[in-house]
Amino acid sequence: MLQENDESANWEEWLVADEHPYIIETITRRIEEDNEGIWANLTQEEKPEFIEYLAVPFKPSKQIIAKLIQENT
């Protein structure tokens, strides 16, 4: 039987967006489709927050966020 800490640890691991390629693909597609809209008007400081917003409830790593910004700037 799993203890409560084990369950929350497994849930937190499952929410890491890096482990779900389709989540990253969905975020990338959204950025590409809107490249002239919201994304184009965001500052470099706002782009990580926008990526995190698009990923909810998943949590992309700082490395994935940086990669998405670099590839779409």
C-alpha positions as CSV (number, residue, x, y, z in Angstrom):
1,M,0.0,0.0,0.0
2,L,1.4,3.4,-0.9
3,Q,1.8,6.0,1.8
4,E,0.5,9.5,1.2
5,N,4.1,10.9,0.6
6,D,4.6,8.2,-2.1
7,E,1.4,9.1,-3.8
8,S,2.2,12.8,-3.9
9,A,5.7,12.2,-5.1
10,N,4.4,10.0,-7.9
11,W,1.8,12.6,-8.8
12,E,4.5,15.4,-8.9
13,E,6.7,13.2,-11.1
14,W,3.8,12.5,-13.4
15,L,3.1,16.3,-13.8
16,V,6.6,17.0,-15.1
17,A,5.9,18.2,-18.7
18,D,9.3,17.0,-19.9
19,E,8.1,13.4,-19.6
20,H,5.1,14.0,-21.9
21,P,6.2,14.8,-25.4
22,Y,2.7,15.5,-26.6
23,I,2.4,18.3,-24.0
24,I,5.6,19.9,-25.4
25,E,4.3,19.4,-28.9
26,T,1.0,21.0,-28.0
27,I,2.7,24.0,-26.5
28,T,5.0,24.4,-29.5
29,R,2.1,24.2,-31.9
30,R,0.2,26.9,-29.9
31,I,3.2,29.2,-30.0
32,E,3.7,28.6,-33.7
33,E,0.1,29.2,-34.5
34,D,0.0,32.4,-32.5
35,N,3.5,33.7,-33.4
36,E,2.1,37.0,-34.7
37,G,-0.4,37.4,-31.8
38,I,0.1,37.1,-28.1
39,W,3.6,35.4,-28.4
40,A,5.0,38.2,-30.5
41,N,3.9,40.8,-28.0
42,L,5.3,39.1,-24.9
43,T,8.6,40.3,-23.4
44,Q,11.4,37.8,-22.8
45,E,10.4,37.9,-19.1
46,E,6.8,37.1,-19.9
47,K,7.4,34.2,-22.2
48,P,8.2,31.6,-19.5
49,E,5.0,32.5,-17.6
50,F,3.0,32.1,-20.8
51,I,4.6,28.6,-21.4
52,E,3.8,27.6,-17.9
53,Y,0.2,28.8,-18.4
54,L,-0.1,26.7,-21.6
55,A,1.3,23.7,-19.8
56,V,-1.1,23.7,-16.8
57,P,-1.5,21.3,-15.0
58,F,1.9,20.1,-16.2
59,K,5.1,21.7,-15.1
60,P,7.8,22.2,-17.7
61,S,11.4,22.4,-16.5
62,K,13.5,25.5,-16.9
63,Q,15.4,23.7,-19.6
64,I,12.3,23.0,-21.7
65,I,11.1,26.6,-21.2
66,A,14.4,28.0,-22.4
67,K,14.4,25.6,-25.4
68,L,10.9,26.6,-26.4
69,I,11.7,30.3,-26.1
70,Q,15.0,29.9,-28.1
71,E,13.3,27.8,-30.8
72,N,10.4,30.3,-31.2
73,T,12.1,33.7,-30.9
